[in-house]
């Protein structure tokens, strides 16, 4: 069993004020004996604001403070930040730290859709990430990655049984329905648990939505390897804590071995 916590928060402009939100959620997650706390994409600063001016290396002050938070509460913590790229853009980086883990994933698929061009300011990553948390393979993807099934099956091939999906999902007609369907589909494709944590809808706490920038709609959810929604949140900020029975992955993979049956 693994206990996971999803921190559905609203990131603002100040990276260190946002870290205080992470610290508060880490404290609450630790009080409920969670092993892993997953925070959204762009936890460092919300989209719709300049990113280059706040980007730091993955061992810089912001990430170091994130590691201190993880250590203080005995958790593995994953949170979205921005790191400098070589071409003047930034990378949309998920930092994963705690319990001996020191890893990063740079978002591979950039959100050039619905009138927003993430690639104007963000450079794509290339490498997948799977780490072991208490002996369980945990893979990571970020937001728009959810539309690309091959990434999720590749993470499963590399040993993932749980895939964490931090996001800052764009609002709009049918976008909530797309979010839920895509997360459930990726669980079915990979026969993994998928823990998808979105930024909360900023309008629920009076924050601006910042034009076409994807600033979150909430509705974080945990989905089983059989595609069932285990638990979910609404649009407002919140902390979702769930126990993951990793043995269920083996049961589903014996029943419907889609990974083994692939021909392409």
JORAFEN-V620492 format. One line per field, one symbol per residue. phi: phi as a letter, one per 40 degrees, with the letter a starting at -180 (. if undefined). A space follows every 10 residues. Layout:
# JORAFEN-V620492
phi = ???
This chain:
# JORAFEN-V620492
phi = .bbbbbccbb cbccdccccc cccccccccc cbgccbbbbc dgccaccgbd bdcbcbccbc cccccccccc ccbgbcbbac bbbcbccgcb bcbccbahfg caaabcdccc cbafgbbccc bbcccbbcbb bbbfgbcbcb abfddccbdc ccccccdchc bbbcbcabcc cidgccccdc cccccccccc fbcbbbbbcc ccccbgcccg gcccbhbggc abbcccgccc aabcccdabb bacbcccccc cccccbcccc cdbb
